Amino acid sequence: PVRGKVVGPYGKYRDPVFDVEVENHGVEIEAPSGAPIRSIGKGKVVFSGTVSGFGKVLIIQHGTGLFSVYGKAESFSVAQDETVGPGQNIGRLPESPGGKSVLYLELRAAGTAIDPMVVIPLSR
């Protein structure tokens, strides 16, 4: 979805900054600010909007009960009901003074969150 590394793992972990337990239903991938976001596969956009805590969010239905969720974006270049192809540019990350931004990526199969790292190659 973006060229970068996973900085927020799937599942429960202890946040080193705030020293609290966090549960992620997806992963957070650090990438260069303004980087393009690409679809993980062919599908249809079923949601595009703002979600509290995740900012701008896009959800793509890939068929057979699989959905990909992209959050914390600056903008998306595709609209609801649009069909997208694998690797298609669907949006971009926000610009950041530090030069890095984070994409939230969640995968759902039959309504249940699954670890994206077991499905697609991501670097840690």
Secondary structure, DSSP 8 states (H G I E B T S, - for coil): --SSEEEE-SEEEEETTTTEEEEESSEEEEEETT-EEE-SSSEEEEEEEEETTTEEEEEEEEETTEEEEEEEESEESS-TT-EE-TT-EEEE----TTSEEEEEEEEEETTEEE-GGGTS--B-
